[in-house]
Amino acid sequence: MTAQSTETHPFARLLALTLCLALSACATFSGDPRVRTPGVMLDDEALEKVVERQIRRSDPDFDSAHIVIVSYNGIVLLLGQVESEALKTRAQEVTQDIAKVRRVHNELGVGGPISYMARLNDGNLTTKVKRKLITAKNTPGRKIKVQTENGVVYLMGMLTREEADQAVEIAKTAYGVQKIVRVFEYLD
């Protein structure tokens, strides 16, 4: 061995030890089941796209439908409006047949799409509810996904029943909420 390789060898060992410690810290993650990893979040985003694509491909009548797909930990929420009860049922069937879908909540309405103004109001209401959940004490507001469709607020997440009840009570205080639908995965 040369003098140079002997000097760098201890540094290489130190670097390897540091990397091992850092990686083991990642492996001993907090264990909080409410924490969604970036991989799960990406899976949900990809699942939303797959569900929408599969629904739209399944019947040309979906071209005129307003459909919103929301996924949280493989639980899929179908929102929007379709022209018939048959299309609503078809959307449910197509979604259930997709591999990574764990459960489907079909909240599609039958009728024409809601107005652009109603969609703007829904966006504002989602923001209000989310802000209230995030700023409330002792509520895991950042771990709750909020979606609004035609004044109805949908809450998704992995919570205890007590946390879910508290989140619903907080969401009710936002002006403009007509109804709240729980789409929670309960931890207890």
C-alpha positions in Angstrom: 0.0 0.0 0.0 1.2 3.5 -0.7 1.2 6.3 1.9 -1.7 8.1 0.2 -4.0 5.1 0.2 -3.3 4.5 3.9 -4.2 8.1 4.8 -7.5 8.0 2.8 -8.5 4.6 4.1 -9.5 5.9 7.6 -11.6 8.6 5.9 -13.3 6.0 3.7 -14.2 4.0 6.9 -15.6 7.1 8.6 -17.6 8.0 5.5 -19.0 4.5 5.3 -19.9 4.5 9.0 -21.6 7.9 8.7 -23.7 6.6 5.7 -24.7 3.5 7.6 -25.9 5.5 10.5 -27.8 7.9 8.3 -29.5 5.1 6.4 -30.4 3.3 9.6 -32.0 6.4 10.9 -34.2 6.4 7.8 -35.1 2.8 8.4 -36.3 3.6 11.9 -38.9 6.0 10.7 -41.3 7.5 13.3 -43.8 4.7 12.9 -46.8 7.1 12.9 -49.2 5.4 10.5 -50.6 8.8 9.5 -47.3 9.7 7.9 -47.5 9.0 4.1 -44.2 8.5 2.5 -43.4 10.3 -0.8 -43.7 7.0 -2.5 -47.3 6.5 -1.3 -48.1 10.1 -2.4 -46.7 9.4 -5.8 -48.6 6.2 -6.0 -51.9 8.0 -5.2 -51.2 10.7 -7.9 -50.5 8.0 -10.5 -53.6 6.1 -9.4 -55.7 9.1 -9.9 -54.5 9.4 -13.5 -55.0 5.7 -14.2 -58.5 5.7 -12.8 -59.5 8.8 -14.9 -58.0 7.4 -18.0 -59.6 4.0 -17.6 -63.0 5.5 -16.8 -62.9 7.8 -19.8 -61.8 5.0 -22.1 -64.6 2.7 -20.9 -67.4 4.7 -22.5 -67.5 7.7 -24.9 -70.3 9.2 -22.9 -67.7 10.0 -20.2 -66.4 12.7 -22.6 -69.1 15.1 -21.5 -68.8 14.2 -17.8 -67.2 16.3 -15.1 -65.2 13.8 -13.1 -62.7 14.4 -10.2 -60.7 11.5 -8.9 -59.0 11.8 -5.5 -56.9 9.0 -4.0 -55.6 8.8 -0.5 -53.6 5.7 0.5 -55.4 3.7 -2.3 -58.8 4.8 -1.2 -60.4 6.4 -4.3 -63.1 9.1 -4.1 -65.1 9.7 -7.3 -66.7 13.2 -7.5 -68.4 15.2 -10.2 -71.4 14.7 -12.4 -72.3 12.1 -15.1 -75.3 12.0 -17.4 -76.9 8.8 -16.1 -77.1 6.3 -13.3 -75.5 3.7 -15.7 -72.4 5.9 -16.1 -72.1 6.3 -12.4 -72.3 2.5 -12.0 -69.8 2.0 -14.8 -67.3 4.4 -13.2 -67.6 2.4 -9.9 -67.0 -0.9 -11.7 -64.0 0.3 -13.7 -62.4 1.8 -10.6 -62.9 -1.3 -8.5 -61.1 -3.4 -11.2 -57.9 -1.4 -11.0 -55.2 -3.2 -9.1 -54.0 -0.6 -6.5 -57.5 0.5 -5.6 -58.3 -0.6 -2.0 -61.8 0.9 -1.7 -64.1 3.2 -3.8 -66.4 6.0 -2.6 -68.6 6.8 -5.5 -70.1 10.3 -4.9 -70.8 11.0 -8.6 -74.0 13.0 -9.1 -76.3 12.3 -12.0 -76.9 15.4 -14.1 -75.1 18.1 -16.0 -71.8 19.6 -14.8 -71.9 22.3 -12.2 -71.1 25.9 -13.3 -67.7 27.4 -13.4 -68.7 29.8 -10.6 -69.7 26.8 -8.4 -66.3 25.3 -9.0 -64.6 28.5 -7.9 -66.7 28.6 -4.8 -65.7 24.9 -4.1 -62.1 25.9 -4.4 -62.5 28.7 -2.0 -64.4 26.5 0.5 -61.6 23.8 0.3 -59.1 26.5 1.1 -61.1 27.8 4.1 -61.6 24.3 5.5 -58.0 23.4 5.1 -56.8 26.6 6.8 -59.1 25.9 9.7 -57.9 22.4 10.1 -54.2 23.4 9.9 -54.5 26.2 12.4 -56.6 24.2 14.9 -54.8 23.0 18.0 -54.3 19.2 18.5 -55.7 18.3 15.0 -53.5 16.6 12.4 -54.8 19.1 9.8 -51.8 18.6 7.5 -52.6 15.0 7.3 -56.2 15.5 6.1 -57.0 15.8 2.4 -59.9 18.2 1.7 -61.9 18.2 -1.5 -65.2 20.1 -2.2 -67.8 19.4 -4.8 -70.9 21.6 -5.1 -70.7 22.8 -1.5 -70.1 19.3 -0.1 -66.8 18.9 1.7 -65.1 15.5 1.7 -62.4 14.8 4.3 -59.9 12.0 3.7 -57.0 10.7 5.8 -55.8 8.1 8.3 -57.0 9.2 11.7 -58.4 8.0 15.0 -62.1 8.3 15.4 -61.6 11.1 17.9 -59.4 13.0 15.5 -61.9 12.5 12.7 -64.8 13.8 14.9 -62.7 16.8 15.8 -61.8 17.5 12.2 -65.5 17.3 11.2 -66.5 19.8 13.9 -63.8 22.2 12.8 -64.8 21.9 9.1 -68.4 22.6 10.0 -67.5 26.1 11.1 -66.4 27.2 7.6 -69.0 29.4 6.0 -70.6 27.8 3.0 -70.3 24.1 4.0 -73.5 22.4 3.1 -72.5 18.9 4.1 -69.4 17.0 5.2 -68.7 13.4 4.1 -66.1 11.3 5.9 -63.8 9.2 3.8 -61.4 8.4 6.6 -59.4 5.3 7.2 -59.6 4.8 11.0 -56.6 3.8 13.0 -58.6 2.5 16.0 
